[in-house]
Amino acid sequence: MWTGQNGGMTSGEETLYAAFAAKDPRFDGRFFVGIASTGIYCRPVCRARQPKRESCRFYASAAEAEQDGFRPCLLCRPELAPGLATVDAGAALARRAARLFEEASSSGAGVEALAGELGYTARHLRRAFTDEMGVSPQQYLQTCRLLLAKGLLTDTDLRVADVAFASGFGSVRRFNDVFKQRYRLSPTALRRSVPGSRPGDEVTVRLGYRPPYRWDDLLAFLRRRAIVGVEVVDDVSYARTVRLRSHGGEERLGWIRVEHAPRMDALEVGLSASLLPEVSRVLARVRGLFDLHADPAAIDDFLSGMDDVRPGLHRPGIRVSGAFDPFEMAVRAVLGQQVTVRTAGLLASRIAARHGAPLEHAPDGLTHAFPSAEEVAGMSDIRDAFGRLGVTSARSATIAALATGIVEGTIDLSHPADPEREMTRLMRIKGVGPWTAGYIGMRAMAWPDVFLETDAGVRKALAPRTPAESRDLAEAWRPWRSYATINLWNSLETRTTVEGQP
C-alpha cells in the first residue's frame, strides 16, 4: 500500500485521489490505483470512468498492486507508464535493482544471478528491495516479465510461445499458469480482447513518457552526433544498429527504429525479429537513450531560474540523451576532445566501417554495428589501426585503455554502477579529464547532475563568465545540472561548436 517513501511524495491519499481525478500526466508512473470494485489497477491518467474514493487503493509500483491481487487495466495499460527517476541515496540499491530487473527480464536470469551483477548477496538485496519497494525482488521481476509479455501480446502478432520465451519464461506452460493466476485470463484471451496487433516481421512496442517531451530537440541532438553506418536520424525518426551478447554468450545483431507518438505520450520502437530474445534489454536501453525515466515537473522546478540568466534559456520538457551502447558513446567522447562535433562523428564512422560487424537486410543507411570493447582491447596495434583512420596516437591509446578497463572490470559503464565512482575511475586513464569523464557520466551512465563548465559550448552560452563563475552559477541548478547543460547547448544559434575542452 502507498506510504509515500518510494516516489518522494508525502501527500495523503486525498491528494493522490485528486491527482487521479484530474488525470494530471505529471503523476504518471509515480503511483498506481487499485480499484476494489473491479479488481483492476490503473495509471493516474486512466480515462476510464472515475471510481469512487472509497473504492481506490494507492500503490507505489505496479508490482505492489499485483501482489495485492489487482490485475492491469486494459485501457490505460500500466506497462506503458514511464519510470520514476530519482537521486534519493536511501533508495539507490532498490532503484538500481529495479532498472536491472527491467533490462534483464527477458534473459531468464534469476534473482541470485542479478544480485551478483549488482555486487550484493541475494539475501541483502531481498531485504533492501522489500523494505523500499514493498514487494520481494522475485515478485518485482515476475511483474516485469508479465508486463513485458502483456505489451507484446497487445502490440504485436507474435505467437504466444514466442512471447513467453521473449519475456523470460522458461516454458509456455509456466507462462500460461502464471499469467492466468495473476491476470485471471489466458494470454490468448487477452489478445482477443485487445484488437490492433500489428502484422509483419518488424516487432513494434510502445514506451510511455511523462510530458512535456521535447522530441524535436532530442532528435536534433542525436542527428548532429550520428555515426554514419551505425545511426540514421531524419526529421521524424531515429534508427540504429544493435549488437548484444546474451547471458549465454550468443551474439545478436539487428536494428531498431524509434518514432514519436505524441497523442499517446509514447515512443514507438520497432525492432528486428533477430533481437526478440533480448527485447527487454533493447527496450531498457531505448528508455535510457531517450530519457524516458525523467520527471519534467521536478526538473522544471529547479531549472526555471535559468530564465533569470537569459529569458527563454530553460525549455520545459528537455531531456538528456543517454547512450544505447555505453562503450560506443565513451569512444565517441574521447574522439570529441578538442575537435568539432562533425569531426568526432566522422572518426567514429570510420572506426565502425573498418572494425565493426556488418549487418545484412538492415534499413537503408545502417551498415555496421560498432566494435565491442573486447574487440578493441584485443587489437595488437591500435595506434596503427586507428591512425590509418585519422585518430591521433594519444587518443588511440586512451581508447585502448578504456576498452581494457571495461573488459577487465575496472571500469563499469552499466546502469547498476555508481556514476560518481566510475567518473573518478575514468579520470585515472591517461587522456581522460573532467570534461570527458563528465560527458560519459552524463550520457552513458544517465547521471543527472553533471555540469561541464569548461565545455566550449557552455562557455559560449554563458559568456562573458569564466568557467569558475559558471560553475558557481550552476550550483542553483543541482541536482539537474545535466539538463541545464543541454539547455545551454540548445540555446546556441550555431551548431558547429567544439564539443570538448578549449
Order of alpha helices (4+ residues) and beta strands (2+ residues): alpha-beta-beta-beta-alpha-beta-alpha-alpha-alpha-alpha-alpha-alpha-alpha-beta-alpha-beta-beta-beta-beta-alpha-alpha-alpha-alpha-beta-beta-alpha-alpha-alpha-alpha-alpha-alpha-alpha-alpha
